[in-house]
């Protein structure tokens, strides 16, 4: 299942973050990890689903989650 990292704008309130999570869940997503250093969370969507989180005015970015490697 595809996983995404959703980053919210720095001035997003706790209520706006909660609303973005609810929007993801309403679209069939499951909230995974919630981040503390940044305003954001991981969401996992069923295969083949379409979401509109990037249209949320408080969302800064929606990026595909993946493994990061350093040398």
C-alpha positions as CSV (number, residue, x, y, z in Angstrom):
1,X,0.0,0.0,0.0
2,X,1.3,3.4,-0.9
3,X,2.6,5.5,2.0
4,X,3.0,9.3,2.0
5,X,4.5,11.9,4.3
6,X,2.2,14.9,4.8
7,X,3.9,18.1,6.0
8,X,1.8,21.0,7.2
9,X,2.6,24.6,7.1
10,X,4.6,26.0,10.1
11,X,1.7,28.1,11.2
12,X,-0.9,25.3,11.2
13,X,-2.7,24.9,14.5
14,X,-3.4,21.6,16.3
15,X,-7.0,21.8,15.1
16,X,-5.9,22.2,11.5
17,X,-3.5,19.3,11.8
18,X,-6.3,17.2,13.2
19,X,-8.6,18.3,10.3
20,X,-5.9,17.2,7.8
21,X,-5.6,13.8,9.5
22,X,-9.4,13.4,9.4
23,X,-9.5,14.3,5.7
24,X,-6.9,11.6,5.1
25,X,-9.0,9.1,7.1
26,X,-12.2,10.1,5.3
27,X,-10.5,9.3,2.0
28,X,-9.6,5.8,3.2
29,X,-6.1,6.5,4.6
30,X,-4.7,5.1,7.8
31,X,-2.5,7.4,9.9
32,X,0.9,5.8,10.6
33,X,3.7,7.8,12.3
34,X,3.0,11.3,13.7
35,X,6.1,13.6,13.7
36,X,7.1,15.9,16.5
37,X,10.0,17.8,15.0
38,X,7.9,18.9,12.0
39,X,4.2,19.4,11.7
40,X,3.3,16.3,9.8
41,X,2.3,12.7,9.7
42,X,2.5,9.5,7.6
43,X,-0.6,8.2,5.9
44,X,-1.1,4.9,4.2
45,X,-3.7,4.6,1.4
46,X,-5.1,1.4,-0.1
47,X,-3.5,0.5,-3.5
48,X,-5.1,2.4,-6.4
49,X,-6.8,5.0,-4.2
50,X,-6.8,8.7,-5.1
51,X,-6.5,11.4,-2.4
52,X,-6.8,15.2,-2.4
53,X,-4.6,16.1,0.6
54,X,-2.4,18.4,-1.4
55,X,-5.5,20.7,-1.9
56,X,-5.8,21.3,1.8
57,X,-4.8,24.9,2.4
58,X,-2.8,24.0,5.5
59,X,-0.8,21.3,3.8
60,X,2.7,22.3,2.6
61,X,3.6,19.1,0.9
62,X,2.6,15.5,0.2
63,X,5.5,13.2,-0.7
64,X,5.8,9.5,-1.4
65,X,7.3,7.8,1.6
66,X,10.5,5.8,0.9
67,X,13.7,4.6,2.3
68,X,16.5,7.1,2.6
69,X,20.1,6.0,2.5
70,X,23.4,7.8,3.3
71,X,26.8,6.6,2.4
